[in-house]
Amino acid sequence: MFKTIKFLISFIKNDKNKDTQIKWSLYLRVWREVGLPYWKSLVVAVICTALATSAEGFAITLVQKIIDKGFIEKNMAYLYMIGLQLIGAYVVKSIFSYSKTISIARVGFLGACSLRKRLFRHMVYLSQDFFQSVQTGPIMNGFTGLASMMLGMVTSSVMGMIQNIISLIVMVGLMFWYAPQITATLFILGPAIAVVVTILARRRRAVARKRFMYDAESMSVMTEDILGIKTIQAFGTEEYEYNKISKIEENRVKVGVKGASLTGMQSPLLEIMISVGLCGALIVGGHFITAGDLTTGDFTAFLLAMTAAYKPVKGLTNVSGGIQEGLVAAESLFGMFDYKQLIKDDPKAVELKRGPMEVKFNDVRFFYNPHEGDVIKGLSLDIKPGQICAFVGSSGGGKSTLFNLLLRFFDPQHGSITINGTDIRKYTLSSLRGSMALVSQDVFLFNDTVFENIRYGVPNATREQVIMAARAAEADEFINTFPEKYDMRVGERGMLLSGGQKQRIAIARAILRDSPILLLDEATSALDSNSEALIQKALKKLMKGRTVFVIAHRLSTILDSDVICYIKNGQITEKGTDAELMALNGDYKKLRDLQFKTEKERALKAQ
């Protein structure tokens, strides 16, 4: 027996496999995060479990009296009384079992709601670097599967373990009460069962890690393929994507079968051990009854208690697997919670007041990855209030990165960006971003109505204000052709609208926001010539009195800008008005001549 215990301790200490290890601090954190907030309900559940188990134990004690005093002594009056007590015991057990179920259910539902809300709040405030480094699958898997599994560990596995331990203590206590000499001989099975359970639990922990990895990978591929279904069908790569997901699903099957085999192995091994103990108990018990050292009623009560003890022992081995999976889930989930928000408010941050805004880039250097070098290389720029600044140049030069830095999606590693002389890191994020309106080339619309998409970011806007913004963006006309007009849902990512319609709704959203700084990233790229002319007219009205930054590939849209910056390899290589840049006879002039020549040729062909 002592050798078995020594082996168990040695096995736990010497296991160096990272896939099977769990830090002890994780147990405490799980309790602190999802157990402690609901400790009162959990305590009620434990008390109800103890009382229900005690009622079951009391029922077993009645069996001994029924046999020795009722059957052997043939006392019918006693049998009637014991029968009523038996009914009462199971009524009490049923009441407390129901109360325990309700308490656990309450913890489960409240805990799931709280955990998912906390996880969502944490994620939406995380910096952009998190979403660049983590795939969609692990995030979605954390929000759905992992959260439920971790809570299930507390509400089902841990509470199941407590219930089984209480039940086991009660039943073993009864076994000692009625047949201590037999019970003592059975304790040799305890360490052997502990060794089996520990080994299997560690193996299941390693399998759970692989399972979660494949679950997240499967969800990532599915999400990506659903969003990119047009591309998949356009390139005829349906079978390629099918083969990709098939491999992942086959790996999930292998891991699942391995997990099932470990789970299925527990019960047979346990039943063999317990059957050996039961056989020994029958032989030893028969010897004591024959010798007159044990009554038939005592031995019957002992057997009932031993049979009842089998259920919690088996239950403990089963919940062990649930606990291991829950711990691995908690480990992954806490990894998301522990991801630090890099872009956040300075403790002394102040509100950026609305009004004329001067924006300066002061020797800004920035990289996404230090191994890939700087994307922005010592860039300096001063834009006065009310000026329009256009960024032009070849793709990959850093134009969009400048917008990311202005919005503080990222912070520069060197230098600073100031608004009205104050570093934007000294302003609160809400007031900084609230002072800007972004219209991106890649318009994102939510699966909601046209009305809600236009007033997104301005939740208190009235219907009249929304309609006025839509008219200014030349969107009102096509919106009124819809059967439900402004109440029509646009579909996921606005899939029910054309590219031009989506962009005009995005422009209406920016007009309604009425921010002192406008960020236009190819805001008219998806419009036809007629609509573009109308939008340019609307945008010119909107730009008055505001500081505007424009990223433009079509130079015809930015010829009237106060400042045009040619961005090349993260630097401003040319800066000035259209006329000044043309006079330089540099990269801007080459690009402009090429574009206008191409447009002129297209116009001639169209004629």
Residue pairs with C-beta under 8 A, 6 or more apart in sequence:
1 187
1 188
1 191
4 191
4 192
4 194
4 195
5 191
5 194
7 195
8 191
8 194
8 195
8 198
11 195
11 198
11 199
12 198
15 21
15 202
17 202
17 206
19 205
19 206
19 209
19 210
20 202
20 203
20 205
20 206
22 205
22 324
22 327
22 328
22 331
26 327
26 330
26 331
26 334
27 327
29 330
29 334
30 150
30 153
30 154
30 326
30 327
30 330
31 154
33 115
33 330
33 334
34 111
34 115
34 150
34 151
34 154
35 42
35 154
35 158
37 111
37 114
38 106
38 107
38 110
38 111
41 103
41 104
41 106
41 107
42 103
42 107
42 159
44 99
44 100
44 103
45 100
45 103
45 104
45 107
45 159
46 159
46 162
46 166
48 96
48 97
48 99
48 100
48 103
49 96
49 100
49 159
49 162
49 163
49 166
50 166
51 92
51 96
52 92
52 93
52 94
52 96
52 97
52 100
53 163
53 166
53 167
53 170
54 170
55 89
55 90
55 92
55 93
55 96
56 89
56 90
56 93
56 167
56 170
56 308
57 170
57 171
57 173
57 174
57 305
58 89
59 86
59 89
59 90
59 93
60 171
60 174
60 301
60 304
60 305
60 308
61 174
61 301
62 82
62 85
62 86
62 89
63 297
63 300
63 301
63 304
64 178
64 297
64 298
64 300
64 301
65 78
65 82
65 297
66 79
66 82
66 297
67 296
67 297
67 300
67 301
68 295
68 296
68 297
68 298
69 75
69 78
69 297
70 76
70 78
70 79
70 82
72 296
72 297
100 163
104 155
104 156
104 159
105 155
107 154
107 155
108 151
108 152
108 155
108 156
111 151
111 154
111 155
112 147
112 148
112 151
115 147
115 150
115 151
116 143
116 147
118 337
119 142
119 143
119 147
119 333
119 336
119 337
120 143
122 336
122 337
123 130
123 139
123 336
125 341
125 344
126 339
126 341
127 341
127 342
127 343
127 409
127 410
128 343
128 404
128 409
128 410
129 342
129 410
130 339
132 368
135 216
135 220
136 219
136 220
136 223
136 224
137 215
137 216
137 217
137 218
137 219
137 220
137 221
137 222
137 223
138 216
138 220
138 332
138 336
139 336
140 216
140 219
140 223
141 212
141 215
141 216
141 219
142 332
142 333
142 336
145 212
145 215
145 329
146 212
146 329
146 330
146 332
146 333
147 329
147 333
149 325
149 326
149 329
150 326
150 329
150 330
150 333
152 322
152 326
153 322
153 323
153 325
153 326
153 327
153 329
153 330
154 326
156 319
156 322
157 319
157 322
157 323
157 326
158 319
158 323
160 315
160 318
160 319
160 322
161 315
161 316
161 319
161 320
161 323
163 312
163 315
164 311
164 312
164 313
164 315
164 316
164 319
165 312
165 316
167 308
167 309
167 311
167 312
168 309
168 312
168 313
168 316
171 305
171 306
171 308
171 309
171 312
172 183
172 305
172 309
174 301
174 302
174 305
175 182
175 183
175 186
175 302
175 305
175 306
175 309
176 183
178 298
178 299
178 301
178 302
178 305
179 285
179 288
179 294
179 298
179 299
179 302
181 284
181 288
181 293
182 281
182 284
182 285
182 288
182 302
183 302
185 280
185 281
185 284
186 277
186 280
186 281
186 306
189 273
189 274
189 276
189 277
192 273
193 270
193 273
193 313
193 317
196 266
196 269
196 270
196 273
196 317
197 266
197 316
197 317
197 320
200 262
200 265
200 266
200 317
200 320
200 321
201 320
201 321
201 323
201 324
202 324
203 262
204 259
204 262
204 263
204 320
204 321
204 324
204 325
205 324
205 325
205 327
205 328
207 255
207 258
207 259
207 262
208 259
208 324
208 325
208 328
208 329
209 328
210 255
211 252
211 255
211 256
211 259
212 328
212 329
212 332
214 248
214 251
214 252
214 255
215 252
217 248
218 245
218 248
218 249
218 252
221 241
221 244
221 245
221 248
222 245
225 232
225 241
225 245
227 493
232 238
232 241
262 321
263 318
263 321
266 317
266 318
266 321
267 314
267 317
270 313
270 314
270 317
271 314
274 310
274 313
277 306
278 306
281 302
281 303
281 306
285 294
285 299
285 302
285 303
288 294
288 299
289 295
289 296
289 299
342 411
343 408
343 409
343 410
343 411
343 429
344 429
345 428
345 429
346 425
346 426
348 426
349 425
349 426
349 427
349 428
349 429
350 422
350 426
350 427
350 428
351 427
351 428
351 431
352 419
352 427
352 428
352 431
352 432
352 434
352 435
353 431
354 435
354 516
355 516
356 385
356 386
356 516
356 545
356 547
357 385
357 419
357 420
357 435
357 516
357 517
357 547
358 382
358 383
358 384
358 385
358 419
358 420
358 421
358 547
359 381
359 382
359 383
359 406
359 417
359 418
359 419
359 517
359 547
359 549
360 380
360 381
360 382
360 383
360 417
360 418
360 419
361 379
361 380
361 381
361 382
361 402
361 415
361 417
362 380
362 415
362 416
362 417
362 418
363 378
363 379
363 380
363 414
363 415
364 376
364 378
364 379
364 380
364 405
364 412
364 414
364 415
364 416
364 417
365 374
365 376
365 377
365 378
365 379
365 412
365 413
365 414
365 415
366 374
366 375
366 376
366 401
366 405
366 410
366 412
366 413
366 414
367 373
367 374
367 375
367 413
368 375
368 410
374 570
375 398
375 401
375 570
376 398
376 401
376 402
376 405
376 412
376 570
376 571
377 569
377 570
377 571
378 414
378 415
378 571
379 398
379 402
379 415
379 570
379 571
379 572
380 415
380 572
381 389
381 563
381 565
381 572
381 575
383 389
383 547
383 549
383 563
384 547
385 547
386 544
386 545
386 546
386 547
387 547
387 548
387 562
387 563
388 543
388 548
388 550
388 558
388 560
388 561
388 562
388 563
389 547
389 548
389 549
389 550
389 561
389 562
389 563
389 564
389 565
390 549
390 550
390 551
390 552
390 558
390 561
390 563
390 564
390 565
391 399
391 402
391 549
391 550
391 551
391 552
391 565
391 567
392 399
392 551
392 552
392 553
392 555
392 558
392 564
392 565
392 566
392 567
392 588
392 591
393 399
393 566
393 567
393 568
393 587
393 591
394 568
397 567
397 568
397 569
397 570
398 567
398 569
398 570
399 551
399 567
400 521
400 551
401 410
401 570
402 549
402 567
403 438
403 519
403 521
403 549
403 551
404 410
405 411
405 412
405 417
406 417
406 424
406 436
406 517
406 519
406 549
407 432
407 433
407 436
407 438
407 519
408 424
408 425
408 429
408 432
408 433
411 425
416 423
416 424
416 425
417 423
417 424
418 424
419 427
419 432
419 435
419 517
424 432
434 515
435 515
435 516
435 517
436 515
436 517
436 518
436 519
437 509
437 510
437 513
437 514
437 515
437 517
437 518
437 519
438 510
438 519
438 521
439 503
439 506
439 507
439 509
439 510
439 518
439 519
439 520
439 521
439 523
440 506
440 521
440 522
440 523
441 521
441 522
441 523
441 525
441 526
441 551
443 494
443 499
443 502
443 503
443 505
443 506
443 526
444 493
444 494
445 453
445 490
445 493
445 494
445 497
445 502
445 505
445 506
446 452
446 453
446 456
446 490
447 489
447 490
447 491
447 492
447 493
448 489
448 490
449 484
449 486
449 487
449 488
449 489
449 490
450 479
450 482
450 485
450 486
450 487
450 488
450 490
450 505
451 463
451 466
451 486
451 487
453 490
453 494
453 505
453 509
454 461
454 466
454 469
454 470
454 475
454 486
454 505
454 508
454 509
454 512
455 461
455 465
455 466
455 509
455 512
456 509
457 509
457 513
458 465
458 512
458 513
461 512
463 486
465 512
466 486
466 508
466 512
467 476
467 486
469 508
469 509
469 511
469 512
470 476
470 479
470 486
470 505
470 508
472 508
472 511
472 538
472 541
472 542
473 504
473 505
473 507
473 508
473 511
473 535
473 538
474 504
474 531
474 534
474 535
474 538
475 501
475 504
475 505
475 507
475 508
478 501
478 504
479 485
479 486
479 488
482 488
488 496
489 496
490 496
490 497
490 502
490 505
491 497
494 502
494 505
497 505
498 526
499 526
500 526
500 527
500 528
500 531
502 526
503 523
503 524
503 525
503 526
503 527
504 527
504 531
504 535
506 523
507 523
507 535
507 538
507 539
510 518
510 542
511 538
511 542
515 546
516 546
516 547
517 546
517 547
517 548
517 549
518 542
518 543
518 546
518 547
518 548
518 549
519 549
520 539
520 548
520 549
520 550
520 551
521 551
522 551
522 552
522 553
522 554
523 535
523 539
523 550
524 531
524 532
524 535
524 536
524 539
524 554
524 557
525 553
525 554
527 535
532 557
536 557
550 557
550 558
550 561
552 558
554 595
555 591
555 592
555 595
555 596
556 595
556 596
556 599
558 564
558 578
559 578
560 578
561 577
561 578
562 577
563 575
563 576
563 577
564 575
564 576
564 577
564 578
564 581
564 588
565 572
565 574
565 575
566 572
566 573
566 574
566 575
566 581
566 586
566 587
566 588
566 591
567 573
568 587
573 586
573 587
574 581
574 584
574 586
574 587
574 588
575 581
576 584
578 592
581 588
581 589
581 592
582 588
582 589
582 592
